[in-house]
Amino acid sequence: MIQSELEPGLEIGPQPGPQTILLACTAEEIFFGGALAAGKSFGLGLNLESRHQKYGGKISGIVFRQSVPELDD
């Protein structure tokens, strides 16, 4: 579980399956794909937050979308 810095006492965590595997991954570069609405963006956000807490904010990340309309999904 990850402690929220914005909401004290709030813990967020991954869904069982791919998100859990993603958070356990130690690779520096991650390519994470899957079906529509499978939680990929949320999982990547959790991964960035956990690395932010681990490394004291010295991280960066980027999320690519295939097309602009996908941002509405």
N, C-alpha and C positions, 0 to 999 in steps of 0.2 A: 504494500500500500504506500501511497505517496501522500505526504502531508501538504495541504494547500497553504501557500504563503499568504494568499489573499483572504482566506476564510479560516481563521484559527479553529482547530478541532475537526475540520473537514478532511476526510481521507478519501482519495480516489484511487481506483485500481483498474487493472485490465480485465477484460472478459476472458473466461477460460478459452484456451486454444491459441490461435495466431497472435493475439495481443500479448498473452503471457509469454509466448516464445520470443516475440519481439523485444520485450523488456529484459529478457534474460540474455539477449544477444550482446556480445562484446565487440562486434565489428565496428570500425570507424565509419564505414559507408554501408547504408542499408537500402535495398530496393524492396519495397513492400507493396504487393498488389493483391487484387482479389475482386470479388463480386461487388456490385453496387450496394451501398448501405451496410457494408460488413464491418464498419468501425475502423477503417484504415487511418483516416485523418485523426481520429481520437487517439488511436494507438500510437501514432507518430508524435502527437502532442504529449502523451504520457512519457514517451521515450525521451523527448527533449527536456521535459520538466525533471525527470529523474536524473538525467545527465547534468542539468543545470545545478541541481542540489548536490550532486556528487562532486562536481568539479568547480563549484563556486562561481558559476556564471560564465566560465570561459569555454563556451560552446557556441556553435552556430548550426543552423539547419535550414533546409529549403524543401518545400513541397511543390512538385510539378503536377499540373493537370493537363490532360490531353487537349481540352478545349475550354474556352471561357464559360459556355453554358453549364458545364459540370460543376461550377462553383455554386450554382443554385440548388443542386441536389443535396 
